[in-house]
Amino acid sequence: MSVPAGFSMTDVVVLVGNPAPGSRTCTVAKVVAEGLAPDAPGAVTVVELAEHGAALLASEDEAVFRAQQVVAGARLLVVASPVYKASFTGVLKLFLEGLEPTALESTVVVPVVVSASSAHGALADLQLRIVLQAVGGLLPVPSFLLEEHHFDHLPQYVGAWRQRFGPVVGAVLDGLRPEEATAR
């Protein structure tokens, strides 16, 4: 899949809900995002919630507000979380709860879930997709789910997933009217 017409790589944002910075979850999410837009690898904006810590609880924190603006301004948003206690992380939930109900209404969202087992990954994915839809996200394809023991084969898993679902993501991005993306 190539980058759709009128699609700028600055429009690709990775939101990482791992409470530890520089995590494998972040690595997986960046590889997925770059796989969806291979014509401009490395041009992905990354928002790591670990960098915000307790500020996620503050209703008026400027850095969190800027992060929310970056996320809400994305055309393609890759949202990544490890599985903790059979769900996506609390820091990600806090952040998403701070978004307006229509914040992602013109945003194509691809969830990424990293888990120890397929059962926990599927459960966390279901919960995450519901919350992303509650803030208006467009989720046209299945999430990218990766079990931790497959991390060493990440490029192959992303390649197979992208080959199957990348064209759908590209078609939805192409189908969104450019004025919708600029009106936000």
C-alpha positions as protocol buffer text, in pm:
chain_id: "A"
residue {
  index: 1
  type: MET
  ca { x: 0 y: 0 z: 0 }
}
residue {
  index: 2
  type: SER
  ca { x: 134 y: 341 z: -85 }
}
residue {
  index: 3
  type: VAL
  ca { x: 47 y: 662 z: 93 }
}
residue {
  index: 4
  type: PRO
  ca { x: -298 y: 776 z: -35 }
}
residue {
  index: 5
  type: ALA
  ca { x: -327 y: 1098 z: -236 }
}
residue {
  index: 6
  type: GLY
  ca { x: -333 y: 1405 z: -12 }
}
residue {
  index: 7
  type: PHE
  ca { x: -210 y: 1203 z: 284 }
}
residue {
  index: 8
  type: SER
  ca { x: 83 y: 1352 z: 471 }
}
residue {
  index: 9
  type: MET
  ca { x: 295 y: 1139 z: 700 }
}
residue {
  index: 10
  type: THR
  ca { x: 261 y: 1407 z: 966 }
}
residue {
  index: 11
  type: ASP
  ca { x: -95 y: 1282 z: 985 }
}
residue {
  index: 12
  type: VAL
  ca { x: 23 y: 947 z: 1128 }
}
residue {
  index: 13
  type: VAL
  ca { x: 28 y: 934 z: 1508 }
}
residue {
  index: 14
  type: VAL
  ca { x: 118 y: 648 z: 1738 }
}
residue {
  index: 15
  type: LEU
  ca { x: -38 y: 662 z: 2086 }
}
residue {
  index: 16
  type: VAL
  ca { x: 143 y: 432 z: 2328 }
}
residue {
  index: 17
  type: GLY
  ca { x: -42 y: 332 z: 2644 }
}
residue {
  index: 18
  type: ASN
  ca { x: 245 y: 149 z: 2810 }
}
residue {
  index: 19
  type: PRO
  ca { x: 330 y: 297 z: 3152 }
}
residue {
  index: 20
  type: ALA
  ca { x: 702 y: 238 z: 3079 }
}
residue {
  index: 21
  type: PRO
  ca { x: 876 y: 461 z: 2821 }
}
residue {
  index: 22
  type: GLY
  ca { x: 1064 y: 304 z: 2529 }
}
residue {
  index: 23
  type: SER
  ca { x: 871 y: -21 z: 2557 }
}
residue {
  index: 24
  type: ARG
  ca { x: 835 y: -310 z: 2316 }
}
residue {
  index: 25
  type: THR
  ca { x: 473 y: -195 z: 2280 }
}
residue {
  index: 26
  type: CYS
  ca { x: 605 y: 131 z: 2133 }
}
residue {
  index: 27
  type: THR
  ca { x: 833 y: -59 z: 1897 }
}
residue {
  index: 28
  type: VAL
  ca { x: 547 y: -276 z: 1773 }
}
residue {
  index: 29
  type: ALA
  ca { x: 320 y: 25 z: 1720 }
}
residue {
  index: 30
  type: LYS
  ca { x: 583 y: 216 z: 1523 }
}
residue {
  index: 31
  type: VAL
  ca { x: 649 y: -85 z: 1299 }
}
residue {
  index: 32
  type: VAL
  ca { x: 274 y: -119 z: 1233 }
}
residue {
  index: 33
  type: ALA
  ca { x: 237 y: 255 z: 1158 }
}
residue {
  index: 34
  type: GLU
  ca { x: 537 y: 257 z: 926 }
}
residue {
  index: 35
  type: GLY
  ca { x: 404 y: -58 z: 757 }
}
residue {
  index: 36
  type: LEU
  ca { x: 78 y: 119 z: 681 }
}
residue {
  index: 37
  type: ALA
  ca { x: 262 y: 412 z: 522 }
}
residue {
  index: 38
  type: PRO
  ca { x: 582 y: 257 z: 380 }
}
residue {
  index: 39
  type: ASP
  ca { x: 658 y: 544 z: 141 }
}
residue {
  index: 40
  type: ALA
  ca { x: 776 y: 763 z: 428 }
}
residue {
  index: 41
  type: PRO
  ca { x: 920 y: 541 z: 705 }
}
residue {
  index: 42
  type: GLY
  ca { x: 1023 y: 715 z: 1023 }
}
residue {
  index: 43
  type: ALA
  ca { x: 784 y: 1010 z: 974 }
}
residue {
  index: 44
  type: VAL
  ca { x: 550 y: 906 z: 1251 }
}
residue {
  index: 45
  type: THR
  ca { x: 460 y: 1123 z: 1551 }
}
residue {
  index: 46
  type: VAL
  ca { x: 476 y: 922 z: 1874 }
}
residue {
  index: 47
  type: VAL
  ca { x: 287 y: 1014 z: 2190 }
}
residue {
  index: 48
  type: GLU
  ca { x: 407 y: 805 z: 2486 }
}
residue {
  index: 49
  type: LEU
  ca { x: 171 y: 834 z: 2781 }
}
residue {
  index: 50
  type: ALA
  ca { x: 449 y: 718 z: 3015 }
}
residue {
  index: 51
  type: GLU
  ca { x: 602 y: 1063 z: 2971 }
}
residue {
  index: 52
  type: HIS
  ca { x: 295 y: 1225 z: 3127 }
}
residue {
  index: 53
  type: GLY
  ca { x: 263 y: 1012 z: 3441 }
}
residue {
  index: 54
  type: ALA
  ca { x: 49 y: 1169 z: 3713 }
}
residue {
  index: 55
  type: ALA
  ca { x: -26 y: 1468 z: 3487 }
}
residue {
  index: 56
  type: LEU
  ca { x: -288 y: 1248 z: 3318 }
}
residue {
  index: 57
  type: LEU
  ca { x: -495 y: 1299 z: 3634 }
}
residue {
  index: 58
  type: ALA
  ca { x: -471 y: 1678 z: 3616 }
}
residue {
  index: 59
  type: SER
  ca { x: -759 y: 1831 z: 3425 }
}
residue {
  index: 60
  type: GLU
  ca { x: -563 y: 2140 z: 3317 }
}
residue {
  index: 61
  type: ASP
  ca { x: -218 y: 1998 z: 3232 }
}
residue {
  index: 62
  type: GLU
  ca { x: -83 y: 2175 z: 2923 }
}
residue {
  index: 63
  type: ALA
  ca { x: 137 y: 1886 z: 2802 }
}
residue {
  index: 64
  type: VAL
  ca { x: -153 y: 1640 z: 2824 }
}
residue {
  index: 65
  type: PHE
  ca { x: -377 y: 1889 z: 2640 }
}
residue {
  index: 66
  type: ARG
  ca { x: -118 y: 1919 z: 2360 }
}
residue {
  index: 67
  type: ALA
  ca { x: -94 y: 1539 z: 2340 }
}
residue {
  index: 68
  type: GLN
  ca { x: -473 y: 1519 z: 2310 }
}
residue {
  index: 69
  type: GLN
  ca { x: -462 y: 1777 z: 2028 }
}
residue {
  index: 70
  type: VAL
  ca { x: -196 y: 1577 z: 1842 }
}
residue {
  index: 71
  type: VAL
  ca { x: -400 y: 1259 z: 1876 }
}
residue {
  index: 72
  type: ALA
  ca { x: -727 y: 1428 z: 1775 }
}
residue {
  index: 73
  type: GLY
  ca { x: -553 y: 1583 z: 1472 }
}
residue {
  index: 74
  type: ALA
  ca { x: -433 y: 1251 z: 1329 }
}
residue {
  index: 75
  type: ARG
  ca { x: -577 y: 1108 z: 1010 }
}
residue {
  index: 76
  type: LEU
  ca { x: -430 y: 766 z: 1097 }
}
residue {
  index: 77
  type: LEU
  ca { x: -394 y: 681 z: 1465 }
}
residue {
  index: 78
  type: VAL
  ca { x: -223 y: 364 z: 1585 }
}
residue {
  index: 79
  type: VAL
  ca { x: -321 y: 306 z: 1949 }
}
residue {
  index: 80
  type: ALA
  ca { x: -103 y: 54 z: 2130 }
}
residue {
  index: 81
  type: SER
  ca { x: -128 y: -109 z: 2469 }
}
residue {
  index: 82
  type: PRO
  ca { x: 15 y: -408 z: 2647 }
}
residue {
  index: 83
  type: VAL
  ca { x: -231 y: -626 z: 2835 }
}
residue {
  index: 84
  type: TYR
  ca { x: -238 y: -572 z: 3211 }
}
residue {
  index: 85
  type: LYS
  ca { x: -480 y: -775 z: 3421 }
}
residue {
  index: 86
  type: ALA
  ca { x: -676 y: -887 z: 3110 }
}
residue {
  index: 87
  type: SER
  ca { x: -733 y: -532 z: 2983 }
}
residue {
  index: 88
  type: PHE
  ca { x: -559 y: -241 z: 2817 }
}
residue {
  index: 89
  type: THR
  ca { x: -369 y: -11 z: 3052 }
}
residue {
  index: 90
  type: GLY
  ca { x: -515 y: 239 z: 3295 }
}
residue {
  index: 91
  type: VAL
  ca { x: -296 y: 523 z: 3161 }
}
residue {
  index: 92
  type: LEU
  ca { x: -447 y: 473 z: 2818 }
}
residue {
  index: 93
  type: LYS
  ca { x: -799 y: 468 z: 2966 }
}
residue {
  index: 94
  type: LEU
  ca { x: -730 y: 794 z: 3155 }
}
residue {
  index: 95
  type: PHE
  ca { x: -605 y: 960 z: 2839 }
}
residue {
  index: 96
  type: LEU
  ca { x: -894 y: 842 z: 2621 }
}
residue {
  index: 97
  type: GLU
  ca { x: -1148 y: 952 z: 2883 }
}
residue {
  index: 98
  type: GLY
  ca { x: -1009 y: 1304 z: 2850 }
}
residue {
  index: 99
  type: LEU
  ca { x: -1104 y: 1320 z: 2482 }
}
residue {
  index: 100
  type: GLU
  ca { x: -1431 y: 1470 z: 2362 }
}
residue {
  index: 101
  type: PRO
  ca { x: -1692 y: 1217 z: 2237 }
}
residue {
  index: 102
  type: THR
  ca { x: -1627 y: 1323 z: 1875 }
}
residue {
  index: 103
  type: ALA
  ca { x: -1251 y: 1380 z: 1902 }
}
residue {
  index: 104
  type: LEU
  ca { x: -1166 y: 1099 z: 1659 }
}
residue {
  index: 105
  type: GLU
  ca { x: -1467 y: 1116 z: 1428 }
}
residue {
  index: 106
  type: SER
  ca { x: -1256 y: 1164 z: 1111 }
}
residue {
  index: 107
  type: THR
  ca { x: -966 y: 950 z: 1230 }
}
residue {
  index: 108
  type: VAL
  ca { x: -887 y: 600 z: 1107 }
}
residue {
  index: 109
  type: VAL
  ca { x: -778 y: 408 z: 1416 }
}
residue {
  index: 110
  type: VAL
  ca { x: -578 y: 85 z: 1425 }
}
residue {
  index: 111
  type: PRO
  ca { x: -549 y: -74 z: 1770 }
}
residue {
  index: 112
  type: VAL
  ca { x: -234 y: -269 z: 1855 }
}
residue {
  index: 113
  type: VAL
  ca { x: -239 y: -508 z: 2151 }
}
residue {
  index: 114
  type: VAL
  ca { x: 66 y: -688 z: 2290 }
}
residue {
  index: 115
  type: SER
  ca { x: -14 y: -975 z: 2525 }
}
residue {
  index: 116
  type: ALA
  ca { x: 123 y: -1291 z: 2683 }
}
residue {
  index: 117
  type: SER
  ca { x: -167 y: -1501 z: 2552 }
}
residue {
  index: 118
  type: SER
  ca { x: -422 y: -1483 z: 2274 }
}
residue {
  index: 119
  type: ALA
  ca { x: -715 y: -1502 z: 2517 }
}
residue {
  index: 120
  type: HIS
  ca { x: -604 y: -1197 z: 2715 }
}
residue {
  index: 121
  type: GLY
  ca { x: -515 y: -1012 z: 2394 }
}
residue {
  index: 122
  type: ALA
  ca { x: -860 y: -1070 z: 2246 }
}
residue {
  index: 123
  type: LEU
  ca { x: -1033 y: -952 z: 2564 }
}
residue {
  index: 124
  type: ALA
  ca { x: -821 y: -635 z: 2591 }
}
residue {
  index: 125
  type: ASP
  ca { x: -874 y: -568 z: 2220 }
}
residue {
  index: 126
  type: LEU
  ca { x: -1252 y: -590 z: 2254 }
}
residue {
  index: 127
  type: GLN
  ca { x: -1250 y: -345 z: 2544 }
}
residue {
  index: 128
  type: LEU
  ca { x: -1014 y: -104 z: 2368 }
}
residue {
  index: 129
  type: ARG
  ca { x: -1217 y: -101 z: 2046 }
}
residue {
  index: 130
  type: ILE
  ca { x: -1533 y: -10 z: 2237 }
}
residue {
  index: 131
  type: VAL
  ca { x: -1363 y: 287 z: 2406 }
}
residue {
  index: 132
  type: LEU
  ca { x: -1209 y: 405 z: 2076 }
}
residue {
  index: 133
  type: GLN
  ca { x: -1552 y: 394 z: 1912 }
}
residue {
  index: 134
  type: ALA
  ca { x: -1693 y: 592 z: 2205 }
}
residue {
  index: 135
  type: VAL
  ca { x: -1463 y: 883 z: 2112 }
}
residue {
  index: 136
  type: GLY
  ca { x: -1560 y: 860 z: 1746 }
}
residue {
  index: 137
  type: GLY
  ca { x: -1274 y: 654 z: 1602 }
}
residue {
  index: 138
  type: LEU
  ca { x: -1320 y: 479 z: 1267 }
}
residue {
  index: 139
  type: LEU
  ca { x: -1200 y: 119 z: 1306 }
}
residue {
  index: 140
  type: PRO
  ca { x: -1227 y: -39 z: 960 }
}
residue {
  index: 141
  type: VAL
  ca { x: -995 y: -337 z: 1015 }
}
residue {
  index: 142
  type: PRO
  ca { x: -916 y: -594 z: 1283 }
}
residue {
  index: 143
  type: SER
  ca { x: -657 y: -491 z: 1537 }
}
residue {
  index: 144
  type: PHE
  ca { x: -297 y: -601 z: 1518 }
}
residue {
  index: 145
  type: LEU
  ca { x: -256 y: -850 z: 1802 }
}
residue {
  index: 146
  type: LEU
  ca { x: 88 y: -979 z: 1895 }
}
residue {
  index: 147
  type: GLU
  ca { x: 173 y: -1237 z: 2155 }
}
residue {
  index: 148
  type: GLU
  ca { x: 500 y: -1153 z: 2331 }
}
residue {
  index: 149
  type: HIS
  ca { x: 670 y: -1477 z: 2228 }
}
residue {
  index: 150
  type: HIS
  ca { x: 634 y: -1369 z: 1861 }
}
residue {
  index: 151
  type: PHE
  ca { x: 823 y: -1041 z: 1909 }
}
residue {
  index: 152
  type: ASP
  ca { x: 1136 y: -1176 z: 1737 }
}
residue {
  index: 153
  type: HIS
  ca { x: 929 y: -1227 z: 1420 }
}
residue {
  index: 154
  type: LEU
  ca { x: 760 y: -886 z: 1427 }
}
residue {
  index: 155
  type: PRO
  ca { x: 842 y: -784 z: 1067 }
}
residue {
  index: 156
  type: GLN
  ca { x: 685 y: -1102 z: 928 }
}
residue {
  index: 157
  type: TYR
  ca { x: 369 y: -1064 z: 1136 }
}
residue {
  index: 158
  type: VAL
  ca { x: 331 y: -696 z: 1047 }
}
residue {
  index: 159
  type: GLY
  ca { x: 397 y: -774 z: 680 }
}
residue {
  index: 160
  type: ALA
  ca { x: 128 y: -1040 z: 666 }
}
residue {
  index: 161
  type: TRP
  ca { x: -123 y: -820 z: 854 }
}
residue {
  index: 162
  type: ARG
  ca { x: -44 y: -518 z: 634 }
}
residue {
  index: 163
  type: GLN
  ca { x: -78 y: -719 z: 313 }
}
residue {
  index: 164
  type: ARG
  ca { x: -426 y: -825 z: 417 }
}
residue {
  index: 165
  type: PHE
  ca { x: -559 y: -507 z: 580 }
}
residue {
  index: 166
  type: GLY
  ca { x: -335 y: -223 z: 457 }
}
residue {
  index: 167
  type: PRO
  ca { x: -536 y: -172 z: 136 }
}
residue {
  index: 168
  type: VAL
  ca { x: -854 y: -130 z: 341 }
}
residue {
  index: 169
  type: VAL
  ca { x: -690 y: 131 z: 565 }
}
residue {
  index: 170
  type: GLY
  ca { x: -565 y: 313 z: 254 }
}
residue {
  index: 171
  type: ALA
  ca { x: -908 y: 303 z: 89 }
}
residue {
  index: 172
  type: VAL
  ca { x: -1078 y: 446 z: 397 }
}
residue {
  index: 173
  type: LEU
  ca { x: -818 y: 722 z: 423 }
}
residue {
  index: 174
  type: ASP
  ca { x: -869 y: 798 z: 52 }
}
residue {
  index: 175
  type: GLY
  ca { x: -1244 y: 801 z: 105 }
}
residue {
  index: 176
  type: LEU
  ca { x: -1236 y: 1061 z: 378 }
}
residue {
  index: 177
  type: ARG
  ca { x: -1294 y: 1405 z: 237 }
}
residue {
  index: 178
  type: PRO
  ca { x: -987 y: 1628 z: 276 }
}
residue {
  index: 179
  type: GLU
  ca { x: -1204 y: 1905 z: 423 }
}
residue {
  index: 180
  type: GLU
  ca { x: -1301 y: 1673 z: 709 }
}
residue {
  index: 181
  type: ALA
  ca { x: -937 y: 1634 z: 809 }
}
residue {
  index: 182
  type: THR
  ca { x: -863 y: 2007 z: 785 }
}
residue {
  index: 183
  type: ALA
  ca { x: -1184 y: 2115 z: 957 }
}
residue {
  index: 184
  type: ARG
  ca { x: -1074 y: 1955 z: 1284 }
}
